[in-house]
Amino acid sequence: MRSNVEQGAPAGAPGWTYDLFRKLFGRSLRVFFRQIEVEGAEHVPESGGGILIAWHPNAVVDGMLLAAECPRPVTFGARHGLFAVPLLGWIFRQTGTVPIYRTVDMQGTDEEIRRAANLRSLDALARAVAEGRLVCLFPEGQSHDAPHPAPMKTGTARLLERARELGGDEEDPFVIPVALDYGAKDRGRSTVLLRFHAPLVLPGELSRRQPGESEQAFYARMRAITDVFERAIHDVVLATDDWDSHRLMHRTRKLIRAELARRRATDPGPATLGEKRAGFARVWTAYRATVARNPDGVEALLERLAEYDRALREIQLEDHDLDRDRAAAAEPFLPPVARAGLSLALLTPLALFGYATNGLTALFLAVLARVAGRQAKDRATIKVLGGMLLLPLTWIAVGILAGVAVSRWVTPPPGAAVTAGIGIAAALSSIAGMSAGFAFNRIVSETLRRVRVRARRLRHRGLIERLLGERSALFDDMLAASEGIRLPGRVTADGVVRPE
């Protein structure tokens, strides 16, 4: 029989290679993502064995984020097929990642061999937890592009049970659900919020195995623990049935924020990632509760909301853009544009050098991700891992070419020290040029949006007045529908939603 079982003893304590890759992941992800926010790190105990359970919307990037941003070192479990991927498999081995053998990936391999390999992996992970370390699993067993978790396997419950056994009379390991909220997970310079939630408290009947427990009872208990994990992940990721529902809930969040700011005559400013999530959580909670008590009323509200959403998207405006027509006299236009022009003038030389030296690499990664990434969840992984390898090589090549050009074209040729210095300066300029290019793109995008919004407000004045009226009516009807429901978070005087 063919065997695909990874050899070697996994789950050693994280060492210097883990620390090195942790820093490298952090640097790379902060290049790829414009903004990374972390909440709830205080929920991760400073010591003691525990398990992180996270949903899996963005392939390897999910694990990289957790490794880079978790306050403690993490040992991961990953499906064994990924160990065969060039570069990725090598990184997994260097960081102590443990292979997990899924039946679906082991076609043609003896089932007993697969089970034995999985037991070794389970023991390695459980031993790490029993020794006081932190382990992370993705209980869905696969990454995906859905706005809700996939059904979970019982592997994490079995890991918890085995860690309890190896730990003896020690305190039970903690289990922490983790949410990952991506703005646009496959697009560079997007945003991501990583949130650690409070440790789960399992019901007493799901405690350790009792003497004489049958295999059937054991399996039922593992399934019940998995159901607790599944509900917890479903709640912390604020799961929706489909992306249309997800978008409408975000539309509701923005509608309420904008209307509340208008009524209170405040300007809460741009929403942070944490505020967006807290606002979404309030809408999500209200939606679930109102559906249960008045499904017909909710359906009617959703139809009106969808029509309001379609109108806004047709004129490419956001909820808060509707209010600015009345405040145009108090909203300076030329000064921000002038400041943007000055910033662009200062950034342009360095940004152009960044485009010239990094552009081909960026284009190659974008095309590679589009061709090789069959789903959105795979594209960020290709771009980030490819960038980790190709961008440093690009900067080294720029430095070498600059040094060679100077030594050949300058008369008399400079000494070796000067040539090396010019090469290093060129490589550093390429790195700085990439950052300048990001800033250049952001300023251009924001300035063009400001111009477009003003033009569209002038062009669609009548429609905007109608949308303002509909927004106000929707706001009132939503408040009435959710009356008496306890919503998470709190709303400050200026309309900002804060998590509890």
DOTOR-970181 format. One record per atom (N, C-alpha, C): residue in three letters; x, y, z. Coordinates in steps of 0.1 Angstrom, whole numbers, plus 5000, padded with zeros to 4 digits. Each point is the difference from the previous one (the first is absolute). Last residue first. Example, Ala and Ser with C-alpha at 12.3 -4.5 7.8 and 13.67 -1.06 7.14 Angstrom:
ser512849785071 ser500950115000 ser499250115008 ala500349434999 ala499150125000 ala500950125000 
***
This chain:
glu481754545246 glu499849995014 glu501349965007 pro499950284953 pro499849875005 pro499950005016 arg498650434969 arg501149945007 arg499749865004 val498350404963 val499749885007 val501349945006 val498350534987 val501049904998 val499649875008 gly497850454999 gly499549904991 gly501049894997 asp500350395031 asp500250044986 asp499749894990 ala499549935048 ala499350124997 ala500150044985 thr500849485010 thr500450125006 thr499250124996 val498949465003 val500150114991 val500350135007 arg500949435009 arg499450135004 arg500250114990 gly500049405004 gly500750134998 gly499250125006 pro497149574986 pro501450015005 pro500650144997 leu494649915009 leu501050004989 leu501450015006 arg494649865013 arg501350045006 arg501149984990 ile494650104992 ile501149914998 ile501350055007 gly495850254997 gly500049905011 gly501049894998 glu498750264957 glu499750055013 glu499949885010 ser500850024950 ser500949945010 ser499850045014 ala497350164963 ala500049864999 ala500949935010 ala499850484997 ala498749945005 ala500049855000 leu503750224981 leu500050025014 leu498749945006 met500350014954 met500949905006 met500150015015 asp497450314976 asp499449874999 asp500949895006 asp501750454996 asp498949995010 asp499449865000 phe503350074967 phe500650025014 phe498949985010 leu498650034955 leu500649875004 leu500650005014 ala498550414983 ala498849915003 ala500549865003 ser503350324988 ser499450045012 ser498849905004 arg502049954958 arg501049965011 arg499450035013 glu497650144963 glu499949865001 glu500949955011 gly500350464988 gly498749975006 gly499849855003 leu503850134977 leu500150055014 leu498749975007 leu500249914954 leu500749905008 leu500250045015 arg498050304969 arg499149895002 arg500749895009 glu502650374987 glu498950055009 glu499149885003 ile503249934968 ile500650005013 ile499050055010 leu498850004955 leu500049875005 leu500649995014 gly500050424978 gly498649955002 gly500049865006 arg504250194986 arg499450075012 arg498649945004 his504049884968 his498849925004 his499350065012 arg503950204978 arg499349944989 arg498749935005 leu503150195031 leu499550114991 leu499049944990 arg502449705026 arg499150075009 arg499350114992 arg503549774980 arg498849925000 arg498950075009 ala504350204997 ala499350014987 ala498749925000 arg502849985038 arg499450134999 arg499250024987 val502449605008 val498850015009 val499450144998 arg503949914976 arg498949924995 arg498850025009 val504150195015 val499550074988 val498749934994 arg502249795036 arg499550135004 arg499350084989 arg502449604990 arg498749975006 arg499350135005 leu504450034983 leu499049984989 leu498649975006 thr503550055031 thr499750134993 thr499049984989 glu501649625023 glu499250085009 glu499650134993 ser502949714977 ser498749945001 ser499150095009 val504550134995 val499350014988 val498649955001 ile502849935036 ile499650144999 ile499350034987 arg501649565008 arg499050045010 arg499550144998 asn503749844974 asn498749954995 asn498850035010 phe504450145012 phe499650074988 phe498649954995 ala502149775035 ala499550135005 ala499550084988 phe502149594990 phe498849985008 phe499350135004 gly504250034980 gly499049974990 gly498749965007 ala503850085026 ala499550124995 ala498949984989 ser502149625019 ser499250075010 ser499450134995 met503049784972 met498849925001 met499150065011 gly504250194994 gly499150034989 gly498749925000 ala503549915031 ala499350125004 ala499050044989 ile502749634991 ile499149975011 ile499250125004 ser503350064968 ser498949924994 ser499049965011 ser503950235013 ser499150094993 ser498849934993 leu503549755020 leu499250075010 leu499050094994 ala503049804971 ala499149905006 ala499150065010 ala503450274982 ala498949984990 ala499049895005 ala503850105027 ala499150124999 ala498849974990 ile503549695002 ile499249995012 ile499050115001 gly503150014965 gly499149894999 gly499049985011 ile503450335002 ile499050044990 ile499049884998 gly503749925027 gly499250095007 gly498850054991 ala503449724982 ala499249925009 ala499050105007 thr503250204973 thr499049924992 thr499149925009 val503550235021 val499050104995 val498949924991 ala503749755016 ala499150055012 ala498950094995 ala503349844969 ala499149905004 ala499050055011 gly502050384969 gly500649895007 gly498949905004 pro499250314957 pro500250025014 pro500649875006 pro500850164948 pro499249925008 pro500350025015 pro500850414966 pro500649875003 pro499149915009 thr497250124975 thr501450014997 thr500650125009 val495349644995 val500650125006 val501650004998 trp497049644986 trp499750124992 trp500650135006 arg500549545018 arg500349994986 arg499950144993 ser499149935047 ser501449964998 ser500450004985 val495550105014 val500950105004 val501549964997 ala496649684992 ala499950124991 ala501050115004 val499749625028 val500649974987 val500050114990 gly497850055042 gly501449995002 gly500749974987 ala495349995000 ala500550145002 ala501550005001 leu498049584997 leu499950074987 leu500550145002 ile499649755039 ile501149954992 ile500050074987 gly496550115029 gly501350045005 gly501149964992 val495749844989 val500150154997 val501450055005 ala498949555010 ala500350024986 ala500250154996 ile498549895044 ile501549964998 ile500450024985 trp495550075010 trp500850115006 trp501549974999 thr496949674986 thr499950114991 thr500950125005 leu499549615026 leu500949974989 leu500050124990 pro497150035037 pro501450015004 pro501049974989 leu495449934990 leu500350145002 leu501450025005 leu498249564993 leu500450074988 leu500350155002 leu498549685036 leu501249954993 leu500550104989 met496250105026 met501049985010 met501349954993 gly496050064975 gly500750125003 gly501249985010 gly497249634989 gly500950044988 gly500750135003 leu497049865033 leu501249914999 leu500950034989 val496050255002 val500850035012 val501349915000 lys496749954965 lys500650135000 lys501050025011 ile497549604999 ile500950004989 ile500850145000 thr496549965031 thr501149915003 thr501150004989 ala495950224992 ala500850085010 ala501349925004 arg496749794972 arg500850104993 arg500950085009 asp496749645011 asp501449964996 asp500850114995 lys495350045011 lys500749965012 lys501549974998 ala496750084965 ala500650125006 ala500849975012 gln499949634962 gln499050075009 gln500650125006 arg502649754970 arg498749964995 arg498850075008 gly505350114990 gly499050015011 gly498649974995 ala503750034970 ala500249885009 ala499050005011 val500050364968 val500049874992 val500049885010 arg500150445018 arg498849994992 arg499949874993 ala503950115024 ala498949985010 ala498749984992 leu503850114975 leu500149875005 leu498949965010 val500350444983 val499649914989 val500049855006 ala501550345028 ala498650024998 ala499549904990 leu504650025008 leu499349945012 leu498550014998 phe502850214968 phe500149864999 phe499249935011 leu500350465001 leu499149964989 leu500149854999 ala502950205031 ala498650015004 ala499049954990 thr504550034988 thr499849895010 thr498650005005 leu501350344970 leu499949874994 leu499849895009 gly500650445018 gly498749994992 gly499949864994 asn503750225027 asn499149895006 asn498849964991 thr503350354988 thr500849885005 thr499249895005 ala498050414983 ala500949954989 ala500749875005 tyr497150245030 tyr499349934989 tyr500949944990 gly502050265034 gly499449875005 gly499249934990 phe501850414988 phe501149915001 phe499549875006 leu496950354999 leu500349954986 leu501249905000 ala498950215041 ala498949904996 ala500349954986 leu502850345017 leu500349885006 leu498949894996 pro499450444983 pro501349944995 pro500349865006 thr495950245014 thr500049954986 thr501449944996 leu498450235043 leu500149854999 leu500449954986 leu499250475010 leu501249955008 leu500249854998 ala496350204979 ala501250064994 ala501249955008 leu495849895017 leu500349924988 leu501350054993 ser498350245037 ser500549875005 ser500449914988 leu497950414991 leu501450025006 leu500649875004 gly495549994985 gly500950044989 gly501550015005 ala496649945032 ala500249884993 ala501050024988 arg498550385024 arg500949925008 arg500449864993 ala496750274980 ala501450074999 ala501049925008 val495549865002 val500649974987 val501450064999 pro497650105039 pro500449865000 pro500649964986 pro498350455004 pro501249985008 pro500449855000 leu496050144975 leu501350024994 leu501249985010 phe495549955016 phe500349904989 phe501450024994 pro496850095049 pro501050054990 pro500449894990 glu495550085029 glu500949894997 glu501050054989 ala496150245016 ala500949985012 ala501149904997 ala496750094968 ala500650135003 ala501049995011 ala497349634988 ala501150024990 ala500750135003 ala496349735022 ala501150065007 ala501150044991 arg496049784985 arg499550115008 arg501150085007 asp501049614974 asp499550104991 asp499550135008 arg501649585020 arg500950114998 arg499650114991 asp497849575014 asp499850115009 asp500850124996 leu500249564979 leu498750064997 leu499950135008 asp503749695004 asp500150104989 asp498750074998 his500449645031 his500450135006 his500250104989 asp498849554987 asp498950075008 asp500550135005 glu502349854955 glu499849945013 glu499050085008 leu500849954944 leu500150085012 leu499849915012 gln499449924949 gln501349985006 gln500350105012 ile496049914971 ile500650134999 ile501450005008 glu497649594998 glu499850064987 glu500750134998 arg499649795043 arg501149954992 arg500050044985 leu496650145030 leu501350065004 leu501149944992 ala495749834993 ala500050144996 ala501450065004 arg499149565015 arg500250004985 arg500150154995 asp499049935046 asp501349964997 asp500350014985 tyr495650075014 tyr500850115004 tyr501549984997 glu497049644994 glu499850114990 glu500850125003 ala500249655031 ala500649964987 ala499850114990 leu497750065040 leu501550025002 leu500749964987 arg495449915002 arg500350154999 arg501550035001 glu498849555006 glu499750044986 glu500250154998 leu500449825044 leu501149964991 leu499850044986 leu496550065031 leu501150105003 leu501249974991 ala496449704999 ala499650134994 ala501150105001 glu500649595022 glu500149984985 glu499650134993 val499549985047 val501450014996 val500149994985 gly495749945018 gly500550145001 gly501450024996 asp498349565002 asp499450074989 asp500450155000 pro501449715036 pro500749974987 pro499450084988 asn500150025054 asn499250074990 asn500649984986 arg501849805041 arg498750045005 arg499150064989 ala504549824991 ala499349905008 ala498650045005 val502950304976 val499549894991 val499249905008 thr502250345024 thr498750054994 thr499549894990 ala504149925022 ala498950005010 ala498750044993 arg504049994974 arg499649875004 arg498950005010 tyr501750424986 tyr499449934989 tyr499549865005 ala502550275030 ala498650054998 ala499349924989 thr504649905007 thr499249965011 thr498550044999 trp503050164967 trp499949854999 trp499149955012 val501250455000 val499149984990 val499749854999 arg503350135030 arg498750055004 arg498949974990 ala504549904989 ala499549905010 ala498650055005 phe502350284970 phe499549884993 phe499449905010 gly502350375017 gly498750044994 gly499449894993 ala504249925018 ala499150025010 ala498650044995 arg503649974969 arg499649865005 arg498950025011 lys501950394984 lys499249944989 lys499549865005 glu503050235027 glu498750065001 glu499149944989 gly504549875001 gly499349955012 gly498650055001 leu502850164966 leu499649864997 leu499249945012 thr499750524995 thr501149915001 thr499549864997 ala497950474980 ala499849895009 ala501249915001 pro499750554988 pro500149864994 pro499949905011 gly497750455014 gly501249974993 gly500049864994 pro496550255026 pro500849905007 pro501349974993 asp496650435005 asp500849944989 asp500949895006 thr494950265013 thr501449975003 thr500749944988 ala495150135012 ala500950104995 ala501549985004 arg496049725006 arg500750055012 arg500950114996 arg497449784967 arg499150045010 arg500750065012 arg502749824965 arg499250124995 arg499050055011 ala502549615009 ala500950115000 ala499250134995 leu497849594999 leu500250045014 leu500950125000 glu499349804958 glu498850075005 glu500150055014 ala503649754982 ala499950134993 ala498850075005 arg500749565017 arg501150095004 arg499850144994 ile497149664986 ile499750045014 ile501150105005 leu500649804957 leu498850095000 leu499850055014 lys503449694995 lys500450134995 lys498850105000 arg499249555012 arg500950065010 arg500450144996 thr497449744970 thr499250055012 thr500950065010 arg502149814963 arg499250124996 arg499250055011 his502249595007 his501050125000 his499350134996 met497449624997 met500250035014 met501150115002 leu499149834957 leu498850085005 leu500250045014 arg503249714979 arg500150144995 arg498950095006 his499849545010 his501250065007 his500150154995 ser496849734979 ser499650035013 ser501150075008 asp501149844958 asp499050114998 asp499550055014 trp502949624997 trp500750134999 trp499150124998 asp498349565027 asp500650024987 asp500650144999 asp498349805041 asp499749894991 asp500750024986 thr502350205046 thr498850024992 thr499849894990 ala503050105049 ala499849944988 ala498650034994 leu503450155037 leu498850074996 leu499649954986 val503749865029 val500350054987 val498850074994 val499949805043 val501050105001 val500350054986 asp496649665006 asp499750135007 asp501150104999 his500749564982 his498950064993 his499650145006 ile503149735023 ile500650064988 ile498950074992 ala498549775037 ala500850115004 ala500750074988 arg497449614994 arg499250115003 arg500850125004 glu502349614992 glu499450044988 glu499150135002 phe502049775037 phe501050074992 phe499450064988 val497349725025 val500250125007 val501050094993 asp499249584982 asp498950084998 asp500150145008 thr503249665007 thr500250064986 thr498850104997 ile499749735039 ile501150115002 ile500250074986 ala497149644998 ala499450105008 ala501050125003 arg501549604979 arg499250084991 arg499350125007 met502649715025 met500950074991 met499150084991 arg497749715028 arg500650115008 arg500950094991 ala498349604982 ala498950105001 ala500550125008 tyr502949644995 tyr499850074987 tyr498950115002 phe500749725037 phe501250094997 phe499850084988 ala496949675010 ala499850125008 ala501150104998 gln500349594978 gln498950084995 gln499850125008 glu503249695014 glu500550084989 glu498950084994 ser499649915052 ser500149924988 ser500550084988 glu501050045054 glu499350074989 glu500249924987 gly501949925046 gly499049914994 gly499250074989 pro502550335032 pro500249855000 pro498849934994 gln500550504984 gln499749935013 gln500449854998 arg501850484974 arg499449864999 arg499949945014 arg499950544999 arg500949894996 arg499349865000 ser496850414994 ser501350005007 ser500749874995 leu495450194990 leu501049984990 leu501549995005 glu496050095026 glu499849874995 glu501049974989 gly499850445021 gly500649895008 gly499949874995 pro500250424966 pro499149955010 pro500649885008 leu503250394979 leu499249884996 leu499149955011 val502450484985 val499649925012 val499249894996 leu503850334973 leu498749945001 leu499949935013 pro503150454991 pro500049854999 pro498649955002 ala500450484978 ala500249945013 ala500049854999 his501650254956 his498850015009 his500349935013 phe502850264957 phe500049885010 phe498950025009 arg501050204948 arg499450025014 arg500149875007 leu501850314954 leu500249875007 leu499550025014 leu499450264950 leu499850015014 leu500249865006 val501450284952 val499749885007 val499950035014 thr500450244946 thr500050015014 thr499649865006 ser502550194951 ser498749995006 ser500250005015 arg503449984963 arg499750135007 arg498550015005 gly500649624965 gly501050075007 gly499550135005 arg496849574991 arg500550124994 arg501050075009 asp497349605009 asp500949974990 asp500650124993 lys496850025037 lys501149915004 lys501049974989 ala496950405017 ala500049934986 ala501249915000 gly498650165042 gly499350094992 gly499849954986 tyr500449685044 tyr500850064989 tyr499150104992 asp500349735050 asp499150084992 asp500850074989 leu500249575038 leu500850084991 leu499150074990 ala499949745053 ala499350054988 ala501050084991 val500049605042 val500750114994 val499250034987 pro499649725052 pro499550024986 pro500750124994 ile501849675041 ile499750134996 ile499550014985 val500949655046 val499750004986 val499550144996 phe503249745042 phe499050104996 phe499849984985 pro501549595034 pro500550114991 pro498950094996 asp500049755049 asp499749984985 asp500550114991 glu502549885046 glu498850074996 glu499849984985 glu502649615026 glu500250144997 glu498750074996 asp501049525010 asp499150085008 asp500250154998 gly501649714961 gly499749945013 gly499050095007 gly502050044954 gly500250105011 gly499749955014 leu499249744960 leu501550025002 leu500350105011 glu495449934988 glu500649885005 glu501550015003 arg497750374980 arg499649985014 arg500649875006 ala500750084955 ala500850095008 ala499650005015 arg497549764968 arg501349935002 arg500950095008 glu495750174990 glu499949885009 glu501449945002 leu499750364969 leu499850045014 leu499949895010 leu500349894954 leu501350065005 leu499850055014 arg496249844979 arg500949895003 arg501350055005 ala497050324984 ala499549945012 ala500949895005 thr500950184958 thr500450095011 thr499549955014 gly498949764960 gly501449995003 gly500450095012 thr495649914975 thr500249985015 thr501450005004 lys497750294958 lys500449865003 lys500249995015 met496750374973 met501349975006 met500249855003 pro497350344962 pro499849905011 pro501349955005 ala500250484979 ala499649874995 ala499849915011 pro499450555003 pro500949885002 pro499449884993 his498950484980 his499749935012 his500949885001 pro499750304962 pro500050095011 pro499649945013 ala502949774957 ala498650025005 ala500150115011 asp503749784974 asp499650144997 asp498650045005 his504249635018 his498950024991 his499650144998 ser503549575024 ser499850144998 ser498950024989 gln500649575035 gln500250054987 gln499850155000 gly499449735039 gly500849904992 gly500350054986 glu497650185042 glu499349974987 glu500749904992 pro501950195041 pro499249875001 pro499149974988 phe504850225010 phe498950064993 phe499049884998 leu504150105039 leu499449924989 leu498950084994 cys504550075036 cys498950064992 cys499649904989 val502850045052 val499949934987 val498850074993 leu503750095044 leu498850044993 leu500049944986 arg502449835050 arg500150084988 arg498750034993 gly501349725040 gly499850145003 gly500150094988 glu500249505005 glu501250065005 glu499950155002 ala496449754982 ala500249955013 ala501350065006 val499150094955 val499050075009 val500249965014 ala502649784968 ala500450145001 ala499150085009 arg499049554991 arg501150015009 arg500550145001 ala496649914970 ala499549995013 ala501150015010 leu501149984955 leu499450135003 leu499550005014 ala501949604984 ala501050115001 ala499450135003 asp497249634995 asp500849995012 asp501050115001 leu497549974960 leu499150045012 leu500849995013 ser502249844962 ser499850144999 ser499250065012 arg500449534995 arg501350065004 arg499950155000 leu496349774985 leu500149995014 leu501350055005 asn499249994954 asn499250105006 asn500149995016 ala502149674974 ala500750134998 ala499350115007 ala498049584999 ala501250005009 ala500750134999 arg496449934971 arg499550025014 arg501250015009 arg500949914955 arg499550135002 arg499650035014 ile501249564988 ile501250095000 ile499650155002 glu496649684995 glu500749985013 glu501250095001 glu497649984959 glu499350085011 glu500749995013 asp502549984952 asp499449915010 asp499450085011 thr500450234953 thr500949975011 thr499249915010 gly498150184960 gly501049914996 gly501049965011 gln497550465005 gln499549894991 gln501149914996 met499750405031 met500849885001 met499549894992 asp498050445009 asp501350034994 asp500949874998 val495650015021 val499850054987 val501350024992 thr499949885047 thr499749894991 thr499950044986 arg503250275033 arg498649994997 arg499849884991 tyr504050175035 tyr499749914989 tyr498549984998 ile503850385021 ile498849935003 ile499549934988 pro505050225021 pro499149964989 pro498849935005 val503050405024 val499749865001 val499149954988 thr503950425010 thr498649974997 thr499849854999 gly504150285010 gly499549905008 gly498549974998 thr503250304976 thr499250075011 thr499349895009 gln502749894961 gln500950085008 gln499250065012 arg497749744968 arg501049915008 arg500850095009 phe497050224971 phe499349925010 phe501049925008 ile501750234963 ile499750095011 ile499249925011 trp501049764961 trp501250035008 trp499750095011 gly496549914971 gly500349895008 gly501350025008 leu498850334970 leu499050005011 leu500349885009 leu502850044961 leu500150125009 leu499149995012 pro498549684962 pro501350065001 pro500050135009 val496549605008 val500150124992 val501450065001 ala498349615024 ala500649974987 ala500250124991 phe497850005043 phe501449985003 phe500849974987 leu495250055003 leu500750134999 leu501549985002 gly496949635006 gly500350034986 gly500750134998 his498449855043 his501349954996 his500450034986 arg496950305033 arg499849884992 arg501349974993 ala500350255047 ala499650034986 ala499949884992 gly500750245053 gly499749884993 gly499650044986 phe503250285038 phe498949984991 phe499849864995 thr502250335043 thr500249884992 thr498849974992 val501950475024 val498949914997 val500649894991 pro501650445037 pro500349914989 pro498949894998 arg498550475021 arg500949895004 arg500349914988 pro497350404997 pro501050045010 pro500949895005 cys497750064950 cys499749945013 cys501050035010 glu500350124953 glu499450105009 glu499649945013 ala502349764963 ala500650135001 ala499450095011 ala498349564989 ala501449995005 ala500650135003 leu495750004981 leu500049955014 leu501449995005 leu499550114955 leu499550105008 leu500149975015 met501049664968 met501050105001 met499750125009 gly496749674991 gly501049955009 gly501250105001 asp496650104969 asp499450005013 asp501149955010 val501149994954 val500150145006 val499450005014 val499749624971 val501250005009 val500250145006 ala495249934983 ala501149914998 ala501150025009 asn495750245003 asn501050054991 asn501349924999 pro495749945028 pro499650064987 pro501150034990 his498749735047 his501149984990 his499750064987 trp499050015059 trp499449964987 trp501150034989 ala501449865051 ala499750114991 ala499349954987 ile501949885054 ile499249944989 ile499550124991 leu504149875039 leu499350104993 leu499249934989 ile502049835049 ile499749974986 ile499350124994 gly503649885046 gly498750044994 gly499949974986 gly503249995051 gly499749944987 gly498650044995 gly503350315033 gly499049895000 gly499749954986 ser501450525012 ser500649875002 ser498949895000 glu499050464992 glu501450014998 glu500749875001 pro494950074983 pro500749995012 pro501550004997 val496150224970 val501049894999 val500850005013 his496850344992 his499349875003 his500949884999 glu501250464989 glu500049985014 glu499349875004 ala500150174955 ala501349935004 ala500049975015 gly496550234971 gly499849895009 gly501349925004 glu499950284954 glu499250025012 glu500049875008 val502850264956 val499849885008 val499250045013 glu501150184945 glu499650035013 glu499849875008 ile502450214952 ile499749885007 ile499750045015 gln500550224946 gln499750025014 gln499749875006 arg501550034955 arg500250145004 arg499850025015 phe501749544975 phe498850075006 phe500450145004 phe503549764980 phe498849964992 phe498750075005 val504050075024 val500250064986 val498849964992 arg500249835043 arg499850155001 arg500350074987 leu500849535003 leu498550035001 leu499750155001 ser504649855001 ser499349984987 ser498650035000 arg502450035040 arg500550104991 arg499249994987 gly499249675033 gly499550135004 gly500450114990 phe501849564994 phe498650014997 phe499450135003 leu504449935012 leu499950024986 leu498550004995 lys501049925046 lys500350144996 lys499950024985 arg499449575015 arg499050085006 arg500250154997 phe503349684988 phe498850004991 phe498950085005 leu503749965028 leu500450064988 leu498950014990 asp499449765040 asp500150155003 asp500350074987 tyr500149534998 tyr498650055001 tyr500050155002 thr504249795000 thr499450014986 thr498650055001 trp502349935040 trp500450124994 trp499550014985 gly497249685030 gly501450045003 gly500250134992 pro495749665021 pro500550104991 pro501350065003 ala498749495013 ala499850145006 ala500550104990 gly498449544979 gly501050045009 gly499750145005 ala497449704968 ala499650085012 ala501050025010 pro500449574965 pro499650145000 pro499850065013 ala503049604976 ala499350035012 ala499650155000 gly500749664956 gly500750095009 gly499150025012 gln498449894947 gln500949945010 gln500550105010 glu495449964968 glu501150085003 glu500849935011 val496749754964 val500250045014 val501350085002 asn497549764962 asn500450144999 asn500250065014 ser499949494972 ser500050075013 ser500450154998 arg498049524971 arg500750135000 arg499950075013 met499849454994 met499250125000 met500950135000 
***
